[in-house]
């Protein structure tokens, strides 16, 4: 009920709330259904400066994601070091957008205390968080102390050519990128490993061979010989991949009880058309030819459709 009322409530007058210094109302406006209202409220809270800090720190405890995002934006605008500890806790939030926004805000504040945690966040499993941490560290004029840290920063910014220039020291950072949720990042990571062409990349290449994404697996096959993996070992590595081919028995069963839906399960769009034709044909036969004839005619047809779906599924590639 509350969400319904929020979606259809009138837009609050952010400027008037700012003039009245109604902090609680401004923080509440951060979760308004209108995105522009959220931005204006966050901007207003940021412009109110240090006097709004206590309210903003309290707002970080909210269970509402929009409120927390807006509060973090405002804290990044105020740039007060007393907010550093509050933001550091957000680097470990389960929501990737919260972690990303917190990293950017810490970069705006520039407190040296945040450098260590931000460096560790370069190993986050999410590309946006890594990118935000990399930008924050650069804004704080942080300088890597090793080639491995340089590689983490480079991969975080998705500068793949530079990772190649760094060479084998980039392999640990690229290996972590292979665990990213985004298949495009995993694709670039394994391609970069192939361009580096070092035997230390063998283990991550084997990991990429088991990737759920077909393009990533194919890129791993191309990269494998460049990294010293004998071609004869590739089929065994590839055999560990998740099986993505549709189950023939499920396709057959669905086509038997709901003709056409088995085809749709196998990715054939015209299965819906078959389903519609079956519905109308079944109704017509029952109404005009009788129940007995309907069963005697339709049952063999359903069996044929079930066998056809099974046959199609068995012939589908599993690579």
N, C-alpha and C positions, 0 to 999 in steps of 0.2 A: 504493500500500500504506500509505503514511504517513497519507493522508487517511482511509482506511478505519479505521485504528487510532485516529485522533483522534476519529472520529465515535462510536466505541463504547467509548472509554476512560472510566474512572471520573472523576467530577468531582474536581478537586484541592481540597484543604482550603485555601482562600485565606487564612483567618485564621492557620492554622498556618504557612503559607509566609511570611506577613507577620511573624509572631513570630520566625521563624528568619532573617529578612532574606534570603530566597532570591530575589534579584532576577531571576535568569535563569529560574527556574521560574515566577515571576509573569508575566514577559514572555511565556513560552511559553503560559501559560494564556490570554493575550489572544486566541489563535487557536483556543481550544477550541470544539467544536461547539455547546456550550450557551451561549446568549446571556447568560444571567444570570451565568454564570461569567466571561465576558468583562468584563461591567460591574463585577463585584466585584473582579476583578484590577486593572482600570484605577483603580478607586476606592482600592484598597489602595496601589498605587504612588504615587498622588497624595498620600495621607496620610503616606507615608514621607518626603516633603519633599525637601530639597536633597540628602540623602545618596543619593538614587536617580537624580540627574540624569545622571551619567556613563553609567549603564546604559540610561537612557531615550534619551539622545542616540545611543548605539550602536544601540538598537533601531529608531531612525528609518531606519536603512540597510537594514532588513529588506525582502525582496521580498514579504512577506506583507502584504496590505492590512489584515487585522484587527489585526495587531500594530501597524502604523503608526497606525491609528485610535485604538487603545487608548493608545499612547504619547502621542499628541497630546492626548488627553483628560487624561491624567495631568499633562502639562506645563501645560495650562491650569489645572489645580487647584493646582499648586505655585506658579505665577505668578512664576517667577524670570526676570529680564531676560536672563540668560546663554543662555536658550533661544530668544531672539528670532531670531537669525540662522538657527538650525536650522529654525525654523518658517517663516521667510520663503521658504526654498527650497521648502517644501511648497506655497506659493501658486501655483507653476508646475507642479505635478504634473499628469500626464495624467488622473488620476482626479478627478472632480468632488467626490466625498465627502471625499477627502483635502484638497482646496483649501478646501472649506467648513469642515471641522473646524479646519484651520489658521487660517483667518480668525477663527473664534470664540475659539480659544485665544489668539491675539494680542490680541484685545480684552480678555480676562481679564488678561493680563500688563500691558497698558497702556503698553508702551514707546513713546515718541514716535517712535522710529526706524521703527516699523512703519506710521506714518500714510501716508506717501507711497505705499508699495506697496499698502496697502489701498484708497487712493483709486483707484489704477490698476485694482485688482481689481473696482471697481464697473462696469468695462466688460467683465467676463468674459462669455462666451457662455452661461453656465449660471445660471439664476435662483437656485438655492440658494446658489451662491458669492456672487452679488451681494447677496443678502439677508443672508448671514452677514457680509459685509464692511460692509454698512450698519449692522447692529447693533453690530459691533465698534467702528466709528468713533463711533457715538453713545455707547457705553459709555466711550470715551476722551475724550468731550466735544469732539470735533472740530467745528469750525465751517467750513462751506464759504466759500471766498473769492470765489465768483462765482455767478451764477444757474445757469450750466451745471453747476457742481459740486452745487448744491442739487438740480438736476434729476436728476443721476446718483444722488444719495442717495435721492431720492423714488421714482424708477423702481425702484431696487434694493429698496426696501421695498414696491413694488407699490401705492403710494398714487396711484392714477390720477386721482382728483378733484383732488388737490393739484398733480399735473403739469399739469392743465388750467389751474389758477389761475396757475401759473408762466408759462404761455403758450408763445410761440415758442421760448424758450430751452430748453424741454424736448425739442424736436424731435431734436437729436443723440442724446440718451439713449434716446428712443423708437425711433429708427432702429436703434440697436444691439439693442434688445429684439426687433426684428423678425427677428433672426438666432438667437433662442433656439431650442433644440431642442423646447421645449414649445409646442404649437400654441395653448394657452390664453393663454400670455403674448403670443404674436404677435397673437392676436385682440384682447386688451385694448390692446395698443400701437397697432394701426391704428385701433381705435375711438377712442382718446384723441386721435390725430392728427386725426381727423375732427371731434372736439369742439373742438379748438383752431382748426382752420379757417384755416390760414396757408399761403400759396403756397410757403413754404420746405419744406413737407411733400410737395411733388409727387414728388420723387425717391423717398423711402421708400414713398409710396403706389404708385408704379409697381413697386417691389420686391415689395410685398404682393400686387399683381395676379398675380405669377408664383409665389405661394406654392403649395406642394403640397397644402395643406389647403383644402377647398372653403369652409369657414366664414370663414377668413381672407380668401380672395379676394372673397367676397361682401361682407364688411365693408369691404374696400378700395373696392369699387364704390360703396357708400353714402357713404364718406368722400370720394371723389374730387371730386365737384362742390363740396363744402364747402371744398376746398383750392384751387379754381380750375382744376381739370382739366376741359376741355370733354368732354361726354359722348360725342361722336363719336370721341374718341381711345381710349376704354375697350376696344372690341373688339381693337384692335391691341395694347394693353398686355396684355390677357388672353390673346392668342394665344401669348405667350411662356411660358405656364405649362407645367409637366411634363404630358405626356399620361398620363392614368391609366386610360383606357378599355382594357378587355381586347382583346387582338389577336384579330380574328375568325378568322384562319387557324389560330391555335393552338387555339382552341376547336373548330373543325371537325376538325382533325387528331386531337385527343384523343378526340373523340366517335366518330371512325371506327375508331381502334385499340382504344379502351377505352370503349365506349358508356356515357354517363352522366358520365364524368369530365370531359368537355368542359363539361357543364352546371355541374358543381361548380367548375371553373376560373372560370366566369363568375359565381360567387357564388350559384348556385341550390342550396340544400341538398338538394333532391329528386334531384339528380344521383346521389347515393349510392344512392338507392332504384332508380333506373334501372340503375345498374351491377350491383346485386345481382340484379335481375330478369333482366338479360342473362346473367349467369353461370349461373343455374339453367336458363334457357330453352335456352342453348347446349348445356349438358351433356345435357339431356333430349332435344333433337333429335338430337345425335350418337349417343346410346345407343339411341334408339328408331326413328329415321328414316334413319339412315345418313349418311355423310360428305358424299356428293354433294348430297343434298337440303339438308343443313345449309348448305353453301356457297351453293347457289342461292337459298336463302331469306334467309340472314342478310346477305349482301353488299348487296342493295338496301336492307335496313333500315338498315344502318350508313351507307350513303350518304345516306339521308333524314335520319338523326340528325345527320350531319356538316353537311348543308345547314341544318338547323334551328338548330344551335348558331351557325353563321356568321350566320344571319339575326338571331338574338337579339343577338349581339355588335354587329352593325352598327347596331341600333336603340338601343343603350344610350347614354345621354347622356355627353358628354365635358366637362362643366362641373362 
